[in-house]
């Protein structure tokens, strides 16, 4: 162990000169140890050494924290951390290591500096350690989520005027068969890969054949699938597999082997990118490129492991394909944690030798649940190329999420077709792949083709090319608007469909853009609105019938001061307190009158946490002159008892530099969401208590990409006639969110309970129902007593004591009366809690997550794209059956409709 510690200290000393190649992380053991990420600043005046800091906290150095400079993974035995855990005045248990760190910081901030003090030496030591550790965060494994879809919304496809492919759009062939003959494809499934060559709608394909004709197939480019593993033994992938860029962050082994029964998603996405030209399945968009696998989605991992995966081998790996994110349920709102965001920025600043890693994220498939990609901090990042979906007819699939952060669309399932690709197995193929999970890898394939001819393109060049070469689809769709720069933009389609031929040929002659510059405007507090480190909000202006507006002015002098020449991304951070977050709408209007809808209403989002410094992003203002007055408007649905206040906002403009020699790199501040913002020194070295950090490190469950994927994602007809956002007046009927036993990251189990109590109408109505029920019960018992008195006047006939229907086999009294009641209840798909299990159906009651793998709360749509597995039958032992019969035979037994397990809630989950 001493040798290990010495090696780590030596590595720290040589850190700037370390190799760019990936170093495999040390295996974690969360059962025996608590893990923390500690930032050590060796440049701080008088700072303590890394070893001294570790000793002061009582931790052991484990490993570098991925590729994050000066960040280290440390650990302490769990038993020791538990035994030394303290309790705060509020009764909340506090971690011993975090408490030790806070105590050191408090001691360092003390003004007691007398040299005669017996604690002077301790105080000096505390100052050295405190100045050297600006950041410490405990690591809690979390389950990340693969991208998925939601509800059904069938509608006949509109009649549209198709946009044909013009001359010079690439290699023209009459059919997939002729293309296969021309390129010598023996792959048996190639002619079913309509996303490559679409026989029925020729203009709707990725249009890569012309690029292949030029001999460009992606050679020399590596794309990493950050997913659930990759079957490198597949005949379709083995020849293009990059082992050095691969790692399993779930099991901490070298190769990303799919292990779980549903670990097929990463393999399928990899096949779309780089399936080789052979006699198995089909080919990838860039079938000459290579793919690596970074397995993170097959179990809980910590933030630092997620961060490390996004920087893994980032000098050799060009593109990171990410078809996952927060749950697409229309209720969640989640952004990357500090370490993850820092890793993304690190990849942008330092990946590929400073040209920047390319991050491609699937937009999300929760539109059927009212979800929007601007509520996802991964897809609304300026560093992500966010890809939404269109189907083989060029229509918008109902599940594909809309928002102002969508950049382009790519082809995937819908209107009767799926994506055909590689699957887990030696020579196995998948024919039911889809969702935005499949749209993103198709885009990755196009980007790999471009980088193979222009490896010098920066991450921003890739975005510029995507925006400028995208092709408009469905001209008559009302969602299209014209930007100030004269380009069409849609919340559904972004700037249009990604076209391989147009993208790659444009890349060949593309002039590199200037480095990035940005301008953060001072935050505006509305009516003394504030929010502290504990997310406690106060002040602000009440959101009335006309909403609340606030204005911010950008001048030419401000642009020059910040070295900002042209505009690309706009990010807006808002502080809004509200009783029901889903009622809130946020719009930003530029000086040129271009309006970006940052947040539309989400009928299923009942969270009371509001928007505590949430950051939105819009691409609608790309190349617009930003000088002038920007206006933000916050409104809600004006529902009785659901009120809120707008506390404040800030805005940042991102674009190209005026003078490249004055470029500076953006660094992620530790604290970003307080209002008013902390001063620079405070923001760099804030005192974050363990209770503050708890929100960022609490365990969260993320579904896999197929978790919400509906069975009809490939069959439901697409749409080209509905705008992405409608006003609250037009849609006054509130949709009911699908209940789930897993709370969203920012709400509790009973987020709506207080609103039920506070709503007087609900209370009066409930009281009236109780009164009516009581009267009905009284009448029932009175009438039964009268009937019994009448029957007492007659003598029973011998042998007629029992109704014939109640005579069972062997002359035994049957239980059909009680069973019939139960069977009526079971017709709703539930099981009475009077029985532990139904002998005939083999079903059990309980919460949804009790019937899911590992209790992750996957709903009934989980893995709808797979063959359904037969459910195991459960049988009671004889003593259990006897006890059940005794209960049913007993006069006190009921029908079970008053089940305490919330089973009525389960019935509404079936989709």
N, C-alpha and C positions, 0 to 999 in steps of 0.2 A: 504493500500500500504506500510505503514511503517512496518507493521508486516511481510509482504512478504519480504521486503528488509532485515529485521533483520534475518529472517529464512535463507535467502540465505547466509548472512554473517556467520551465525553459521555453515551452511553446508560447507562453504569454510574452516572454522577453523577445521572442523572434516573430511575434505575430505579424508585423507588417510584411515580413518576407516569406510567409508561408505559401506553399504551393496552391495553385488555383484548383487543383484536382480535389474531388470530394473525399472526405474522410468519413468513414462509417461511424455513426454515433454509437456510444456505449449503451448497452442494453439497460433499460430501466426496470426497476422492481418497486412498483408503487405499493405492493403489499407490505414490504418491510421498511420502506423509507418515504419520507416526504421530500419532494424536489422543489427547487427554487431557481429562478434565473436572477443572477446578480450582475448588474453592470458595474464594472470597475474602471474608474477614470484615472489612469496613471499620470495624466498631465495636470491634474488639479494641484495647486500650490500646497506643499507639505502633506500630500496624500499618503496614506498607508499603502504598503505593498499588498499584492493579491493574497499572499499567505497570511499576513496580519489581519486582513479583512475577514478571511474565512475563519480564522481562530476567534476573532471578536464575536462573530455570529454563531459560533459553535457548529459550523458546517464543514463538510468535506468536499473538496473540488472533485468534480466528476468528469467534465468534458467542456469543450467549447460549445457555445450555444449556436449551433449551425454556422452560418457565415457572418453572423452579426459581430462586428468588431467590438472588442472589450466587453462582451457579454459571456457569462460563464454559467454552466449548469452546476449547481451544488446540491448537497443533500444532507439530511440528518436522519438518524434512526427514528422510525415512527414511534416506537415505544418511548424514546426520550422526549420527542416533541410533544407527545400526549401527556407524559407525566409532568412536564414543565409548563403545560398550557395554562394560561391565566384567564381570568374572567373579568370582563370590563364592568363598569358600573351599571350598564344596561343588562347585565346577565348574559352577554354574548361571549362564548369561548373565543379566545384569541390565540393564534399560533405562537409558539414560544420563540421561534426564529424571527418572525415579523415583529413581535413585541420587543425583542432584544435590539433590533435595528432601530425601532422608533425611540427606544430609551436612549440609545447612543446619540441620535439626532437631537433629542431634547437636551441631553447633557451638553452636547456641543454648542447648542444655541444659548446656553446659560451664560450670564454675565459675570459669574463668579470666576474670576481669573487670578485671584491673589496667589502669589507664590508660596504664602505661608499656609494655604489651605491644604489639609491632608489629602484632599481629592484633586489637587492640582495636576498631578501626573495622570490620573484617570481622565480628567477633563481634556488634557492635551491629546491623549490617545484617542478619546472620543471624537475630537475635532478632526484628527487625521483620518480616522475611519469613515466618519460621516461625509467628509469632503470627497472621499474616494468612492463612495457608493451612492450615486444619484438615484438608483432605481433597484428595487427588489420586488419580485412577484412570485408567489407560490404557484406551482403548476398542478392543475387538476385535469385529469383525462376527460375528454369530451368526445361525444360521438358526432362526427361530421356527416353531412347529408348529401347523397347523390341527387341529381336534378330529377324532377318528377312533374306529373301533370295533375289535373283535378277533375272537375265535374263535366257532365254531358250537356252539350248545347247543340242539338241537331237542327240544321236548317238547310233548305235546298240551295245548292250553289247558285250564285247570281250569274247571269249571262254577261261575260266580259269580253272585251275586245283585246285579243292577245297581241302582245308586242313581238313581232318576228325578229329573228336574228339577221342582221344585215351582212353585207359582204365584208370580208376581213375580220369576222368574228371568230375565226378559228377553223379547224379542220371540219369540213362539211361532209357528212356521210348520211346516207339514207336511212340507216338502221343500226341498231346495236350489233346485229349480225355482221354487217359489212365492216364496222369498226373493229370487231374481234378478228376478222380475217386480215384486215389491213395491218394491225399491230401484232398479229400472231398470238392473241390471247386464247389460251386453251382452258382458261378458268371457266368451269361449267356454269357458275352463277352470274357471270358477267352480264349476260343479256337481261338479267333481272335487276341489275343495278341502275335503275332509271335515273338516279341522281347523277350518274356519269353520262349516260346516253338515254334520253327519254324518247322512245318511239312514238308515244301517244301525243305528247306535247313537247316537241323538239326544242322549243325555246326555253323550257324549264329544266335546266340541268346545270351542274357546276361548270360546264364548258371548258374542260381541261384537255380535250382531245387535240386541239390546235397547239397547245403547249407541248404535249407529248410528241407531236409531229416535228417540233423543233428540237427534239432530243432532250428536253428538260423534264426530268422526273423526280427532282428533289435530292439528287446526290449530295452528300456532305452535310446534310442538315439533320439534327436530332430533335425530335419532339418528345417531351415527357408527358405521359398520362398520369396526372395526379388523381388517383382513383382507387379502385379496389383490387389492384393487381393486374398482371398481364401474363398470359400463357405463352411464355417464350419457347415452349416445346411445340407449339402449333406449327404445322408445315407452312402455314400462311404468314407467320411472323418470325420464325426462327432465323431466317436469312437476313432480316432487317432489325434484329434485336440488339440494343446497346446495353450490355451488362454493366459497364462502368458507370453509366448514368442512372442506374436503377438501385432501389433500396426499398425494403419493407419496414416502414415506420410503425406498423402495428405490432409485428412480432420481433422487430429488430434483428433481422437476418439480411443477408446480402441480396437475395433475389426475391422479387415481388410475386411469389407463387400464389395464384388464386387457391384459397383453402376452403372458404365457406361455400355452402351450396349455391349462394347467390352472387358469388364473386365472378361475374361474367362481364360486367359493365365496361371495365377498363380494356378488356380484350376486344370487345366489340368496337369500341371507339378507336383502338389502335388499328384494327383492320381497315377502318374507313380511311385512315391516314396513309398506312404503309403496308397493306397486304401485298405480298410479292406477286409477281407475274409467274404463275405456275399452273398446275392443274387442280387447284383446291379453291373452292368458293369463288371469290371475285378478286378485284385489285383495289388498291388504295388510290386516293386522289394523287398522292405523291409516292408512287410505289417504288421509287428508287431511294427514298429517304429512310432514316432509321427512327425507331421508337424506343423509349425507355419507360420503365414502370416505376412509379413512386406510390406505394400502397399506404393509404391513410384512412380509407373509408370502411375498413372491415372491423372496426372496433374503436373504442375511445382512445384518443391521443391528446397530449397536452398542446398548449399554444406554441411552445417552443419547438415541438416536433413538426407541427404544421408549418411553422415559420421555416424550419430547416428544410422541409420538403420543397418549398417554393424557391429555395436558393441552391438546391442540391445540384452539384456539378454545373453550376451556372456559367462557367466559362466555355464549356463545350456544348451544353444544351441550349438551344436557341428559343424554343417555344414551350410553354407550360399549358397544357390543355386541361381545363378545370370544368367539368360538368357536374358541379355540386354547389351547395350553398345552404343558407337557412331554409327552414321548412317553407314550402310554397302553399301555405294554408290560408293566406289572406289575413292572418292575425299577427304574424311574427314581424319583428323589425330588429335586425341584428347586423352588426358590422364587425370586421376583423378586430381582434384585440391589438393592443399596443405592439406586442412582439411580432405579430403577423403582419401588421401594417408596416412596421419597420423593415421586415424582411422583403416585402414587395418593393419598397423604396430602395432598399439595398440592391435588389436585382435590377431595378431601373437605372440606378446610378453606376453600378459596378459590373453587372452581368455582361457577358460577351465582350469583355475588354472595354467596358464603358459605353458600348452601343446600346445596352439595355436589354434585359430579358423581355420576351413577348408573352404577356399573360392574356389568354383567351378564356372567357367565361360564358357559359350558357345563360341566357337571359332568365330562365325559370319558366316553369310550366303551370303556374298557379292562377292563370287568368280566369279559369272557370270558377275559382273561389274568390275572385275579385282581387287577386294579388297584383302587385306592380313592382317592377324591378328597381325602382328608386327607394324601396324599403329594404333593399339588400345592399349592404356596404361593400360587397365584393363586386357586384355588377355595376354599381354606380360610382366606382372608382375611376379617376382619370387615367389610371395606369392599365385598365382592362379594356380589351376589345370585346364588347358585349354583343353576342350573336343571338338573335331571335330566329323564329322559324317561318318558313313557307312550305307548302306541300307540293306535290308533283304537278298540280294544276296551276301553281303560282298563287294559291289562296292562303289567307292567314288562318292557321289552325286555332281553334277556340282556346286551346290551353296556353299558347305562347304569350308571355307577359309583355305588356306595353309600358313604356316610360320614356322620359327625355334622355335617358342614358343609353338607349339602344343605338348602336352604330350601324349595323348591317343585319341582313337576314341571310340564312343559308337553308338548303333543302333538307327536309326530314319528313316524318310520317304525317299522314292526313289524307282525307278524301279518297280512301280506299287503298292506299299503298303504305308500306313500311320501308325501312332501310335494310338491305341485304348486306351482310358483312360477316366477318370471322367470328367464331365463338370458341369457348374453352373446349379443348379437345384436340387430338392429333390432326384431324382434318374435318372438323365440325364447322357448320355454318349457321348463322342466325338469320332468320327471315322476318323477325318481328321487332326489330330495333327501332327506336324513334324518340320523339320529344326533342326539346332543345338540347338534350344530352347528345343527340346525334347531329344537330345542326352545327354545334361548336367544332367537333372534329373535322367536319367537311371544310370549315373555314381554315382550320389549322393546316390541312393538306394544301390549300391554296397558298397560304403564307410560306409553307416549306418550299413550294415551287419557286416563289419569288426570291426567297433568301438564298436559294442555291445558285441563282445568277447574280444576285446583289447582296452578298453577305455583309456589306458595309452599311446597310440600311439600319437606322436607329429605330427605337421603339416608337418614336413619334412619326418617323417617315412611314412606318407601317400603318399607322392610324390615318395619316394624310391620304395615302393611297387608297385605303378602304373607303374613306369618305368621298374621295374625288372620282373613283372609278365605279362606284355602286350604280346599279341600273334600276330605274324606277319601274315598279310593277303595279298593275291595276290602277291606271290613271284616274279612274272615276271614283276611287275610294275616297270618301269625305275626310279621311284622316290626314290626307296630304296637305301640307302648307308650304308656302315659299318663304325661305329665310331671307334675311337682309342681304345676304351675299348672292341671292338669286337661285339657290339650290332647293329642290324639293326635299322636305323632311316629314316623316311620319313617326308617331309614337309606336306604331306597330311594326313598321318596316325599317326604321332608322333612315339612313340615306338611300336604302334600296338593297337589292340582292347582290351578293358578292359573286363576281364573274371571274373565273380563273384567267381567261384569255386577256380580258381588259386589264386585270390587276397586274399580271406578270409582264405583259408588254409595256405597260406604263412604268413599271419598276425598272425596266432595262435602261431607260433614259432619264430616270428621275434624278433631279438635283436635290441633294440633301438639304434639309431644313436647318435653320440656325438652332442653337441650343435653347433649352427652355428657360423662360423667365416667368415670374408670377408677382402678383400684387395682392396682399391681404388688406382689405379695407377695415378700418376700425369698427368694432361692433357697435350697433345702436341699441341702447336700452330704452324700452318704451314704458313710460310711466314708472320709472325706477325698478324695472324688472330685473331680478337677480336669480342666479342658481349657484349653489356652492358645490363643494366636492362630494357631498352626500346626495346630490341630485335634488336638494330641497329648493323649491321655487317660491318666489314671492313677487308681489307687484304685478306690473303689466296692465294692459288695457283689455277690458272685457270684450269678447267677440260678439258684436251685435248683429242685427239683421243685415246691415250693409258691409259686414266684415270689418277688418282693421287694415289700413294701408300705412306703409312707411316708405320713405324715399331715401335714396343714397346717390350722391353725385360723384361721377368720375370725371376728372379733368385731364387735359393733355399734359399738363405739368406733372400730375401724379404718375401718368404712364412713363414719362421720361425719367422721373425720379426712380422708378422701379425697373428701368431698363426694359420695358415691355413695349414691343412694336406692334404685334398682331395678336388677335384673340383666337383661342381654341376652346378650351373648356371653361365653364363657369360653375363654381361650387357655392352653395348657399347653406349656411348653418342656422338653424332656427331653434328658439326656445319657446315652446308652447305648452301651457298647462291646460289639460282638458279632461272632463269626466268620461269621454268616450273618443278615443283617438281616431277611430274609423270615420267619424263625422267631419273631420277637419280636411279642408282643401287649401292648398298653397299654390299661388301663381306668381311668377316673376315676369315683369314686362320691361323690355330694354328701351333705351332712348329712341330707338327706331320703330317702336310699337310691336316688336316681335314678342309674343307671349309664350312662355314655357310653363306647362302644368307640371309642377314638381311633385304634387301629391293630390290624387283624386280620392274621393270617398271610398272607404273599404267597409262594406256592410258587415263583414264578419269580425272586424277588429273592435273589440270592446275594452281594450286596455285603458287603464286610468293613468298610465304613466306619461302620457303626452309625448312631446318631442323634446327631450332634455339635451339640447345641443346637437340634434341629429343633422347630418350633412347630406344634402341632396346634390345632384349633378345634372347639368343639361348640356347637350351638344348642339342645340338649335341655334346658337349664336356664333358658330364657327366662322371666322373671317369677317365678323361684323365690327363696325367701328363702335367701341364701347364708351366713347366720350359722351357724357350727358347724364340724364337723370334715370336711374333704375328704380322701379317700383315693385314692392312685394305686397301681396294681398293675401290675408289669411281669413278664411270664412268657415262656417260649419253649417249643419243642416237645420239649425234653430229648433232642435227638438227640446220639448219641455223637460226640465230636470237634467239636461246635458249641456253644461256650460263650460266655457274655457276662457283663457286669457292669453294674449300674445305678449310675451315678455321682451323679445328682442331678436336681432338677427345680425349676421355678418356675411360678407361676400368676398370671394377670392376669384381673381381673373388669372388664367393661365394661358401662355402662348409662347411666342418666339422673342428672343432678345433683340434689342437694338444694336448693342455692341457685344459680340460674342466674347471679347476679351474680358468682359466684366461678369461673366457667368458665375453663378453660385449654385451649389446643390441644395436641394430641399432636404431638411431633416425633420423627422417626426417628433413633435413635442410630446412630453410625457402626459401632460394634461391639456386637453383641447376644448372641453365642453363646458367650462364654467363661464358664468356671466356676472360681472364683466370679466374678460380674459385676464389671466394672471400676467403680471409683468414678466419680462423675459427671464430674469434670474430666477424668479419664483417658479416659472413654468419649467425651467430646466432642472430645478432641484426642489420639487414639492415634497412636503411631508404627507405621504399617503398612508393612512391607517389601514389596518387589516380589514376593517369593516368597509372602507371605501373600495378596496381592491376586490372585495368579495363579489361584487356585481360582475366583474370581468372574468372571474375565475370559477364561478359556480358551474356545476355540472349541467350540461345541456344535452338533449337528445336530438340528433339530426337524422332524418330519414335518408335512406339511400336514394339514388336518382330514380329508381323504379318504384319507390314507395308510394307515390301518389299517381303513378302512371296509369291512366284509365284504360280499360280494356278496349275502348273505341278510339284510342289516340291515332290509329291508322285508318279508321273507317269513317269517323265523323266528317261531314263535309266542312270545308273551310268557308271563309267569308271574305268579301271585298266591298262591303256596303255599310259597315258599322264603324263609327268613330270610336277611338279608344276610350275617351272620357266623355261622360254626359253630366249635365248639371244635376244638382240634388233635387231641384224642383221637378224635373222630368221623371225622376225615379224616386218617388216618395216612399214606395214600398220597401221595407227593409228586409234584406235577405237574412236567413238564419244560417249561421256558420255551422259547419259540420262539427259536432262535439268531439272532443278528444280528451283523453285522460292525461295528456302531456301538456303542461302549461307552456306558453310561449316564453322566450327568454326574459321578457320584461313584464310578465304578469303572473299572478299567483293562481292557485287552484280555483278560487272563488272570486274572480275579478269583478263579477257583476252583482255580488250579493248585496253590497252597500246600496247600489242603485235600486234594487228591489225594495229594500227597506225604506229608502227615502221617497220612493214614488207613491204618493198618496192614492192615486187611482188604482194602482195594483193592490194596495192594502185593503181599500174599501171593497174592491171586487172579490178578493179572496175571502174577506169576512162574510160577504153576502153568500158566497158559495158554501161556506161552512155552515151558515145558518140554514140554508135550504136543505143541505144534506142532513142536518140534525132533525129538521122537521120530517123529512121523508123517512128517516129511521124510526122516529117515534110513531108515525102512522103505521109503518110496517109491523112493528111489535104489537101495537094496539089491535090491528086487524087479525094478527095471528092468534092473539089471546082470545078474541071473540070466536074465531073458528074452532079453537081447541075446546071451548066451552060447549059449542054446538055438537062437536063430535063426541064429547063425553056422554051425551044423552043417548048415544047408540052403542050397542054391544058389537064387538068385532066378530067376524065370521071365522070359524076355525080354519086354519091353513091359509088364511088370507092376511096374515100379519105383515107380510112383506110384499112390496110391489114386485111383479114378475121381472121387471127390468133390473132389479137389484139382486136377483139370485144368480150367483156365480157357479162355476164348475164345482161339482162335488157337494152342492147344496150350501156352499159357503156364501156368506153375504159379500157382494161385489163392492168395489169402490168406484164404480163408474161415475157416480155423482161428482165426487171430488176430482176424478181423473178427467171428466169431460170439461170441467172448469179449467183444469191445467192445460188440456189439449187446446182449448180456445186461446189461452195465453201463449202456448208454444207456437200457434199459427203465426204469431208476430215474430217468430225467429228467436225466442228467448227461452230460458229455462227457469222454472220456479226455484226459489231458494229453499223450498220445502224438501227438495231432493238434491243430494250432492251431485248426481248425474242422472240423466234420463237414460233408462235402460234401452229404449228403442232407438234413439237418435245418437247416443254416445256423446252428446254435447254437455259442456259445463258452463255454468254461469261465471260471472266475474267481470272485471274490467277488461277493456280491450288489450291493455298491455300484458295482462295475465295470459292471453292467448297468443302472444307474439313472441318471436325469438328474442331471448335475452331481455324480455320485458321492455322493449324499446318503444312500444306504443305505435307500431305500424298499423295502419288501418286496413280495412278489408281489400283495398286495392293493391296491397303490397305484392309486387312481382306479378302483376296482371299480364305481363308479356311472357311469362313462363307457363309451362304446363302445370295445372293445379295438382298439388300433391294430395294423396288420399289422407284424410284425417285419421289419426289413431283412435280406435274405439276404446272406451273406458268401461270397465265392468265393476259393479259393486260386489263385495263379498257377501255371503248369505246373511251375516249378521247385520250388514248395512241395509240390505233389502228389507229384512224384518223390521228394522227400526223405521224405515220409510213407511212401510205399511201400517205400523202402529200409529205413526203420526197422522196418516191419512184417515185411518179408521177412527181415530179419536175425534169426539165431537168438537174439540177445540182447534182442530186443524183447519187451516184456511187454504185458499187457492194459490197463494203465493204471489198475487199481483202486487202486493205491497213489498216487493223485493227491496232489500236494503243495499243491493250492490249497484244500483243505478242502471239496471238492465234496460229500462225503457230508453235510456240514452243510447244504448248500443244499437237499437233498431234503426235509428236515423243515420247510423254510420254506413249502412250498406249503400253502395253507389252503383 
